[in-house]
């Protein structure tokens, strides 16, 4: 190999060694430079003073707040800083932030007041961030402080105003109370939600008028959660009973006495039925099968009724639409021989009068010519009647089995609520609520909505 070639080879080796040495030195210097840069970034934000003092704000002898103070500056031309104060007890941790820009030589003084939301120990930290790099430049624990709550946590309350036994239409009010001093103080209020009501109600609507609610079992449940995660709930249970139907009897004087003699029918209400609140209707069918209705009278005079059997139905209707009917037959006898012309005229055609039993003077006569023949005839007749009754019963059973499907077709149909909120109570009665809060109930007999009168 020539001298020139050896010289070139040695120069190449030396160049390679120099490159490797320079690269190694660079790798060693980079961490040092990085550490210096970090130290420089951290050092230009200076915390001059920081402390946390527990105080008795309401002067009742108990510490109830912690006040954190700090003075922060910078040695750089400018700085973007974020200050975080953290208060924490065993259940909750809350952060308080202050962000600002500082020029060289300026000082930022913070003062953060923490009000205790529970009794117990509160740990307090002060954290300072370099907002430009996102790094923590100061993290200090400012002690543990024993405090007594000065803010009331979230509270929900529901109170029922009603009689011990509630019926539809009776006074029924639910008074609602909600408060959250912690959420209000720290600007993290939540929303109160309620479940278990038949109609929509507002978040803070109070009192709730449940006097117009359908009968049934109710469990109202309220939930609340604020922005700090503090939550509470409250439940209230009660039952609204179906208002009892009217209870009464019809007291009759003059039953089975001669036309023209004193006779009257009087409705006597049972305990719990208030007659002034009831609607009254009498339905009368006389011996000639002529019908008559009498409304709003609790007493009916039957003195001048014609002889015969009168079918009587008395119906009371409560303000809630509940009805009770009492039926009876009233017999009036033909007028006495000395009755007045007025009574005889009111009694109608004598040929239509019922016959009056002769009592002890009556002597039975055989059906045929002798008692034995009469007994035989009655026996044969009884057998024939029994046979006919059996055939008729068989046909009725067949007819019922054939019409079973038709009966299903006549099942009640759910009424159209016309888009209004609706509800079905435990008795199967359909209800709907009007926009003004009034409530209607569905009368299946008349197939129409009727206004509920509480």
C-alpha positions as CSV (number, residue, x, y, z in Angstrom):
1,X,0.0,0.0,0.0
2,X,1.3,3.4,-0.9
3,X,2.0,6.2,1.7
4,X,-0.8,8.3,0.3
5,X,-3.4,5.6,0.8
6,X,-2.2,5.0,4.4
7,X,-2.5,8.7,5.2
8,X,-6.1,8.8,3.9
9,X,-7.0,5.8,6.0
10,X,-5.6,7.3,9.2
11,X,-7.4,10.6,8.6
12,X,-10.7,8.7,8.2
13,X,-10.3,6.9,11.5
14,X,-9.4,10.1,13.4
15,X,-12.5,11.8,11.9
16,X,-14.8,9.0,13.0
17,X,-13.3,9.0,16.5
18,X,-13.9,12.8,16.8
19,X,-17.5,12.5,15.7
20,X,-18.2,9.7,18.2
21,X,-16.5,11.8,21.0
22,X,-18.6,14.9,20.1
23,X,-21.8,12.9,20.1
24,X,-21.0,11.4,23.5
25,X,-20.3,14.8,25.0
26,X,-23.6,16.1,23.5
27,X,-25.5,13.3,25.1
28,X,-24.0,14.1,28.5
29,X,-24.6,17.8,28.3
30,X,-28.4,17.6,27.2
31,X,-29.7,16.4,30.6
32,X,-27.6,19.0,32.4
33,X,-29.0,21.7,30.1
34,X,-32.6,20.4,30.6
35,X,-32.2,20.4,34.4
36,X,-30.9,24.0,34.3
37,X,-33.8,25.1,32.1
38,X,-36.4,23.4,34.5
39,X,-34.7,25.0,37.5
40,X,-34.7,28.4,35.8
41,X,-38.5,28.0,34.9
42,X,-39.3,27.0,38.4
43,X,-37.2,29.7,40.0
44,X,-38.8,32.7,38.3
45,X,-42.1,32.2,40.2
46,X,-41.5,33.0,43.9
47,X,-43.9,32.3,46.8
48,X,-43.0,34.9,49.4
49,X,-45.4,33.9,52.1
50,X,-48.3,31.4,52.5
51,X,-50.3,30.4,55.5
52,X,-53.8,29.0,56.6
53,X,-55.5,30.3,59.7
54,X,-58.7,28.8,61.2
55,X,-61.1,31.4,62.5
56,X,-64.4,31.7,64.4
57,X,-66.5,33.7,61.9
58,X,-69.7,33.8,63.9
59,X,-68.0,34.3,67.4
60,X,-69.7,31.3,68.9
61,X,-66.6,29.7,70.3
62,X,-66.1,27.2,67.5
63,X,-63.7,27.5,64.6
64,X,-65.8,27.3,61.4
65,X,-63.7,28.8,58.5
66,X,-60.1,28.6,57.2
67,X,-58.5,31.6,55.5
68,X,-55.6,31.0,53.2
69,X,-53.3,33.8,52.3
70,X,-50.2,33.9,50.0
71,X,-48.0,36.4,48.2
72,X,-46.6,35.4,44.8
73,X,-44.1,37.2,42.5
74,X,-41.8,36.5,39.6
75,X,-38.2,37.3,38.7
76,X,-38.9,37.0,35.0
77,X,-40.2,39.7,32.7
78,X,-43.6,38.3,32.9
79,X,-45.4,35.1,34.1
80,X,-48.7,33.3,33.8
81,X,-49.6,31.6,37.1
82,X,-52.5,29.6,38.4
83,X,-53.1,29.2,42.2
84,X,-55.1,26.3,43.6
85,X,-56.3,26.1,47.2
86,X,-57.6,22.6,48.1
87,X,-59.8,21.8,51.1
88,X,-60.6,18.2,51.9
89,X,-62.4,16.3,54.6
90,X,-63.2,12.6,54.7
91,X,-66.1,12.9,52.3
92,X,-65.3,15.7,49.9
93,X,-62.5,17.7,48.3
94,X,-63.1,21.2,46.8
95,X,-60.6,23.3,44.8
96,X,-60.5,27.1,44.6
97,X,-58.7,28.6,41.7
98,X,-57.1,32.0,41.0
99,X,-55.5,32.7,37.6
100,X,-53.5,35.8,36.8
101,X,-50.7,37.4,34.7
102,X,-47.7,39.0,36.5
103,X,-45.1,41.5,35.2
104,X,-41.6,41.5,36.6
105,X,-41.5,43.1,40.1
106,X,-45.3,42.7,40.7
107,X,-46.8,40.8,43.5
108,X,-50.1,38.8,43.5
109,X,-51.8,38.5,46.9
110,X,-54.5,35.8,47.3
111,X,-57.0,35.4,50.1
112,X,-59.3,32.4,50.0
113,X,-61.9,31.7,52.6
114,X,-63.1,28.1,53.1
115,X,-66.3,27.6,55.0
116,X,-66.7,24.2,56.7
117,X,-69.6,22.1,55.2
118,X,-69.3,19.5,57.9
119,X,-67.9,18.9,61.4
120,X,-64.4,17.4,61.5
121,X,-60.9,17.8,60.3
122,X,-60.1,19.7,57.1
123,X,-56.7,19.3,55.3
124,X,-55.6,22.4,53.3
125,X,-53.0,22.5,50.4
126,X,-51.6,25.4,48.4
127,X,-50.6,24.6,44.9
128,X,-49.0,27.1,42.4
129,X,-48.8,26.3,38.7
130,X,-46.7,27.8,35.9
131,X,-49.6,28.2,33.4
132,X,-47.2,28.5,30.5
133,X,-45.6,25.1,31.0
134,X,-48.4,23.4,32.9
135,X,-46.0,22.4,35.7
136,X,-46.4,22.6,39.5
137,X,-43.8,25.0,41.0
138,X,-45.1,25.0,44.5
139,X,-47.0,22.3,46.5
140,X,-47.4,22.8,50.3
141,X,-49.6,21.3,52.9
142,X,-51.0,24.1,55.1
143,X,-52.1,21.9,58.0
144,X,-55.1,20.0,59.3
145,X,-57.8,22.1,60.9
146,X,-60.7,21.0,63.2
147,X,-63.8,22.9,62.2
148,X,-67.5,23.0,63.0
149,X,-69.9,23.3,60.0
150,X,-71.0,26.8,59.1
151,X,-72.8,25.8,55.9
152,X,-75.7,23.4,55.9
153,X,-75.4,20.5,53.4
154,X,-78.3,19.8,51.0
155,X,-81.7,19.3,52.8
156,X,-85.0,18.0,51.4
157,X,-88.2,17.9,53.4
158,X,-91.8,17.0,52.6
159,X,-94.7,17.4,55.1
160,X,-98.3,16.1,54.5
161,X,-101.2,18.2,55.6
162,X,-104.3,16.1,55.7
163,X,-106.7,14.1,57.9
164,X,-105.4,10.7,59.1
165,X,-107.6,9.0,56.6
166,X,-107.6,10.7,53.2
167,X,-110.5,10.3,50.7
168,X,-110.7,11.7,47.2
169,X,-111.6,15.3,47.3
170,X,-110.5,15.8,50.9
171,X,-107.9,18.4,52.0
172,X,-104.5,17.1,51.0
173,X,-101.4,19.2,50.7
174,X,-97.7,18.3,50.5
175,X,-95.4,21.1,51.7
176,X,-91.9,20.9,50.2
177,X,-88.7,22.5,51.4
178,X,-85.3,22.3,49.9
179,X,-82.0,24.1,50.7
180,X,-78.3,23.8,49.9
181,X,-76.1,26.4,51.5
182,X,-73.0,24.6,50.3
183,X,-74.1,24.7,46.7
184,X,-75.3,28.3,47.0
185,X,-72.0,29.5,48.6
186,X,-69.8,27.7,46.1
187,X,-72.0,28.3,43.0
188,X,-72.7,24.6,42.4
189,X,-76.5,24.3,42.9
190,X,-78.2,21.3,41.5
191,X,-81.8,20.4,40.5
192,X,-84.6,18.9,42.7
193,X,-86.3,16.0,40.9
194,X,-89.6,14.4,42.2
195,X,-91.1,11.0,41.3
196,X,-94.4,9.3,42.2
197,X,-96.8,12.0,41.3
198,X,-99.7,11.5,38.8
199,X,-99.2,14.9,37.1
200,X,-96.2,16.9,36.3
201,X,-95.1,19.4,39.0
202,X,-92.5,22.2,39.0
203,X,-89.1,21.8,40.7
204,X,-90.0,24.2,43.5
205,X,-93.8,24.0,43.4
206,X,-95.2,24.0,46.9
207,X,-97.5,23.0,48.3
208,X,-98.6,20.2,46.0
209,X,-102.4,20.0,46.0
210,X,-103.2,16.2,46.2
211,X,-106.9,16.7,47.0
212,X,-107.6,16.2,43.3
213,X,-105.4,13.2,42.8
214,X,-107.1,9.9,42.0
215,X,-107.4,7.3,44.7
216,X,-104.3,5.0,45.2
217,X,-101.1,4.5,47.1
218,X,-98.5,7.2,46.6
219,X,-94.8,7.3,47.4
220,X,-93.3,10.7,46.5
221,X,-89.5,10.6,46.3
222,X,-87.3,13.7,45.9
223,X,-83.6,13.6,44.8
224,X,-81.0,16.4,44.8
225,X,-77.3,16.5,43.8
226,X,-75.2,19.6,43.6
227,X,-72.2,20.2,41.5
228,X,-69.8,19.1,44.3
229,X,-71.3,15.7,44.3
230,X,-73.2,16.2,47.6
231,X,-76.6,14.5,47.4
232,X,-79.7,13.7,49.4
233,X,-83.1,12.2,49.0
234,X,-86.5,12.2,50.8
235,X,-89.6,10.0,50.5
236,X,-93.2,10.4,51.7
237,X,-95.8,7.7,51.5
238,X,-99.6,8.0,51.9
239,X,-102.8,6.5,50.6
240,X,-105.8,8.3,49.1
241,X,-109.0,6.2,49.5
242,X,-111.9,6.0,47.2
243,X,-114.5,8.3,48.7
244,X,-117.2,6.1,50.2
245,X,-120.5,6.0,48.5
246,X,-123.5,7.4,50.3
247,X,-125.1,5.2,52.9
248,X,-128.7,5.5,53.8
249,X,-132.1,3.8,54.4
250,X,-135.6,4.6,53.3
251,X,-138.0,4.8,56.2
252,X,-141.6,4.1,55.1
253,X,-144.8,4.8,57.0
254,X,-148.1,3.7,55.7
255,X,-146.9,0.5,54.0
256,X,-149.9,-1.8,53.1
257,X,-152.5,0.7,54.3
258,X,-155.5,2.0,52.4
259,X,-155.1,4.8,49.8
260,X,-155.8,8.1,51.4
261,X,-154.4,7.2,54.8
262,X,-151.1,8.8,55.9
263,X,-148.1,7.5,53.9
264,X,-144.6,8.9,53.4
265,X,-141.0,7.8,52.5
266,X,-138.1,9.6,54.1
267,X,-134.3,9.1,53.3
268,X,-132.3,8.7,56.5
269,X,-128.6,9.1,55.9
270,X,-126.1,7.0,57.8
271,X,-123.1,8.4,59.6
272,X,-120.6,10.0,57.3
273,X,-123.2,10.9,54.6
274,X,-124.1,14.5,54.5
275,X,-127.5,15.0,53.0
276,X,-127.0,18.7,52.0
277,X,-124.1,17.6,49.7
278,X,-126.0,14.7,48.1
279,X,-128.0,14.7,44.9
280,X,-131.3,12.9,45.4
281,X,-133.5,11.2,42.8
282,X,-136.6,9.0,43.2
283,X,-137.7,6.7,40.4
284,X,-141.3,5.5,40.7
285,X,-143.3,3.0,38.7
286,X,-147.0,2.7,39.6
287,X,-149.2,-0.3,39.2
288,X,-150.1,0.8,35.6
289,X,-146.3,0.7,34.8
290,X,-146.1,4.5,34.4
291,X,-142.8,6.0,35.4
292,X,-142.1,9.1,37.4
293,X,-138.9,10.9,38.5
294,X,-138.7,13.2,41.5
295,X,-135.4,15.1,42.2
296,X,-133.9,16.9,45.1
297,X,-136.5,15.7,47.7
298,X,-135.5,13.7,50.7
299,X,-139.2,13.1,51.6
300,X,-142.0,11.8,49.3
301,X,-145.7,11.8,50.2
302,X,-147.5,8.6,49.1
303,X,-150.8,9.3,50.8
304,X,-152.8,9.6,47.5
305,X,-151.1,6.9,45.6
306,X,-153.4,4.5,43.8
307,X,-154.0,0.9,45.1
308,X,-151.5,-1.7,44.0
309,X,-147.7,-2.3,44.0
310,X,-145.5,0.7,43.5
311,X,-141.8,0.0,42.6
312,X,-139.6,2.6,44.3
313,X,-135.9,3.4,43.8
314,X,-134.1,6.1,45.8
315,X,-130.6,7.1,44.6
316,X,-128.1,9.4,46.3
317,X,-125.1,10.8,44.4
318,X,-122.1,12.2,46.2
319,X,-120.2,15.2,44.9
320,X,-117.5,12.8,43.8
321,X,-119.9,10.9,41.5
322,X,-120.4,7.9,43.8
323,X,-124.0,6.5,43.8
324,X,-126.0,4.3,46.1
325,X,-129.5,3.0,45.3
326,X,-132.1,1.5,47.6
327,X,-135.1,-0.3,46.0
328,X,-138.3,-1.3,47.6
329,X,-141.9,-2.2,46.8
330,X,-144.7,-0.1,48.4
331,X,-148.2,-1.7,48.5
332,X,-151.3,0.5,48.8
333,X,-154.7,-1.1,49.5
334,X,-158.0,0.0,48.0
335,X,-159.6,2.9,49.8
336,X,-162.0,2.3,52.7
337,X,-165.8,2.4,51.9
338,X,-166.1,5.7,53.7
339,X,-163.2,7.3,51.8
340,X,-163.7,10.8,50.4
341,X,-164.4,11.6,46.7
342,X,-160.9,13.0,46.4
343,X,-159.3,9.8,47.6
344,X,-161.5,7.7,45.3
345,X,-160.7,9.8,42.3
346,X,-157.0,9.5,43.1
347,X,-157.3,5.8,43.4
348,X,-158.4,5.3,39.8
349,X,-160.5,2.6,38.2
350,X,-161.8,0.2,40.9
351,X,-161.6,-2.7,38.3
352,X,-157.8,-2.3,38.5
353,X,-157.6,-2.5,42.2
354,X,-155.9,-5.5,43.7
355,X,-158.1,-8.0,45.5
356,X,-157.7,-8.1,49.2
357,X,-157.2,-11.4,51.1
358,X,-160.3,-12.7,52.9
359,X,-158.1,-14.0,55.7
360,X,-159.8,-16.4,58.1
361,X,-163.1,-16.3,56.2
362,X,-161.5,-17.9,53.1
363,X,-162.4,-21.6,52.4
364,X,-160.3,-23.4,49.8
365,X,-162.1,-25.1,47.0
366,X,-160.7,-28.3,45.2
367,X,-159.2,-27.8,41.8
368,X,-161.3,-30.6,40.3
369,X,-164.3,-32.4,41.6
370,X,-162.6,-34.1,44.5
371,X,-159.3,-33.6,46.5
372,X,-157.6,-36.8,45.2
373,X,-158.1,-35.7,41.5
374,X,-156.8,-32.3,42.4
375,X,-153.7,-33.7,44.0
376,X,-153.0,-35.9,41.0
377,X,-153.4,-32.9,38.6
378,X,-151.0,-30.8,40.7
379,X,-148.4,-33.6,40.7
380,X,-148.6,-34.0,36.9
381,X,-148.4,-30.3,36.4
382,X,-145.4,-30.1,38.7
383,X,-143.5,-32.8,36.6
384,X,-144.3,-31.0,33.4
385,X,-143.1,-27.7,34.9
386,X,-139.8,-29.3,36.1
387,X,-139.2,-30.7,32.6
388,X,-139.8,-27.4,31.0
389,X,-137.4,-25.6,33.4
390,X,-134.7,-28.2,32.7
391,X,-135.0,-27.6,28.9
392,X,-135.0,-23.9,29.4
393,X,-131.9,-24.0,31.6
394,X,-130.0,-26.1,29.0
395,X,-130.8,-23.6,26.3
396,X,-129.6,-20.7,28.4
397,X,-126.3,-22.4,29.1
398,X,-125.8,-23.0,25.3
399,X,-126.7,-19.4,24.7
400,X,-124.2,-18.1,27.2
401,X,-121.4,-20.3,25.7
402,X,-122.2,-19.0,22.2
403,X,-122.2,-15.3,23.3
404,X,-119.0,-15.4,25.3
405,X,-117.0,-13.9,22.5
406,X,-119.6,-11.2,22.0
407,X,-119.3,-10.3,25.7
408,X,-115.6,-9.8,25.3
409,X,-116.3,-7.5,22.4
410,X,-118.3,-5.3,24.8
411,X,-115.4,-4.9,27.2
412,X,-114.8,-1.3,28.3
413,X,-112.6,0.8,26.0
414,X,-110.0,3.2,27.3
415,X,-111.3,6.7,26.8
416,X,-109.5,9.3,24.8
417,X,-107.9,11.9,27.1
418,X,-107.7,14.4,24.3
419,X,-103.9,14.7,24.8
420,X,-104.3,15.7,28.5
421,X,-102.3,13.9,31.2
422,X,-104.3,10.8,32.3
423,X,-104.2,8.3,35.1
424,X,-106.1,5.1,36.1
425,X,-106.7,4.5,39.8
426,X,-106.9,1.2,41.6
427,X,-110.7,1.1,41.1
428,X,-110.3,1.3,37.3
429,X,-111.6,4.8,37.0
430,X,-109.9,7.0,34.4
431,X,-108.8,10.6,35.3
432,X,-107.3,13.4,33.3
433,X,-105.9,16.8,34.3
434,X,-106.9,20.1,32.6
435,X,-104.3,22.8,32.0
436,X,-105.8,24.9,34.8
437,X,-105.3,22.0,37.3
438,X,-108.9,20.9,37.3
439,X,-109.5,17.1,37.1
440,X,-112.1,15.2,35.1
441,X,-113.3,11.5,35.6
442,X,-114.7,9.2,32.9
443,X,-118.3,8.2,33.5
444,X,-118.6,4.8,31.7
445,X,-122.4,4.8,31.8
446,X,-122.8,8.1,30.0
447,X,-119.4,7.7,28.1
448,X,-118.3,11.2,28.8
449,X,-115.8,13.2,30.9
450,X,-117.3,14.8,34.0
451,X,-115.6,17.5,36.1
452,X,-114.5,16.2,39.5
453,X,-116.0,18.3,42.3
454,X,-113.8,18.0,45.3
